[in-house]
Amino acid sequence: MQPQESYPGSGLDQAEAVEDGTALIGHMTPQPTRVVGGRPQEPTPEQIGRDWNRISARIAELFSTGVPDNDPRTQHAIHDHYRWICHFWTPDRDSYLRLATLYVSHPKFRHRIERKKPRGMAAYMRDAMTAYAWSRLR
């Protein structure tokens, strides 16, 4: 799949992601996550896009309503984020902490996270991901 392809119905702007250097889909092979009929199946780019939209909307809702980053509801949403990231690679504690920092320190990632979500969500995700990494990852 070429990075400039569009993903109908996914809600992802792949061309923008490729242009600004924040693209994940199209650069890595998703890991099989479901077993159907006894065989592993790779998620489609559309499913990965829908999953991201669902996860990021939930995190934005928690952030907007003042739920703390270490609250069990937020940590459950971050667990979904971690599992989503595992479509591309399986981070350990250190690499997930680096990704959390990247979401805030890299302007292009921060923009992609916050462009349709509340300002400050990247920092909220960083803090929630940090709590998750220290409590759940090695």
N, C-alpha and C positions, 0 to 999 in steps of 0.2 A: 504494500500500500504506500503510495506516495504521500509525503507530509502535506502537500497542498490540497489533497482531496478533502471534500467536505463530508460531514457526517450528518446526513439528514435526520432530523428529530433528536439529535444528541444534545443540542443546546450549546455545543462547543464551537468556538470560532477557530478552527484549525489553522486557517491562513494567518490570523493574528498571532496565534501561539507560535507558529513557526517563525514569523517575522520578528517577534520580540524575544525569541530564544527561550520561551517557557514551555514549549511543546513537550509532551510526554508521549502521547499516542502517535504512532507512526515511527517512533524511534526505538521502541523496545517491543519485544514479543510478549503479549499478555500470558500469564501463567494460567493453566487450566484451573478453574475454581469450582466447577460443578461436575457431577457425574450423572449422566443421563444414559439409561440403558446399559449400565456397567462400564461406560466409556467416559473419560474426562472430556469436557467441552470447554473450549476457550470462549470467553465472553466476546460479544461483538463490540466494535467501537461505539455503536449506538447505546448498548447496555452500559458500557463504562461511562459514557457521557451522562446517561440518565442517573446512574448511581452517584456520580459526582454532584449533579444538580440536587439530588435528594439529600445527600450528606451535607453539602455546603448550606443548603436552605435550613436544615435543622440546626447547624452550628450558628448560623446568623440569627435564628429565632432565639436560641439560648442566650447568645450575646446581647441581643436587643432587649431582652426581658431581664437582664441583670443576673442571670444564673452564673455563679462562680465557675472559673475554669476547672476547678478540682471537684466540682459537684458530680455525683454519680451519673446524672443525666448527660452532662457534658462529656464525661469520660466514656460513656457508652457511644456517643456520637463520634468521639475521637477514635474509639476502637473500630468503628465502621470506616473511618478515614484510613486507619492503619491497614485494615483488610483491603481497602480500595487501592492503596499504594502497592500492596502485594501483587496486584495485577502486573506490575512492571518490574519490581524487585522486592526482596525481602529484607527490610532494614533491621539492623540490630539497634541496641540503645543508642550507641554513638552516632550512627548514621541518621537515625530518626531525629535526634537532637540537632544535628547539623541541618537537616531539612527544615525543622521548626525555625531555626535561626535564619535560614535562607528566605523563608516566607516573609520575614520582616526586613532583613538587611538588603535584599536584592529588590530594587525599585520595580522591576518588571514583574516579579512574582507578586509583590505586594499589590501592584495595580491590578493584576489578573484576579487576585482574591477579592479585592475591595471594589472593583469597578461596578458591580451590580449588587453589592452587599454593603452593610454599614461600615463607615470609616472606623478603623481600629480593630476590625475583625482579624487581620493578619496577626496582630500582637496577641489577641485573645487565643487564636489557634496555637501560636507559639507556646504560650503559657500552658494551655491545656495539653498540647503534645509533650511538653517537658514533664508535666506531672504524670502523664501516661507512660512515657519512656522510663522514668525512674521507678514507677510502681509495677510495670508489667513486662519490661524488656530486659534482656541481659546483654 
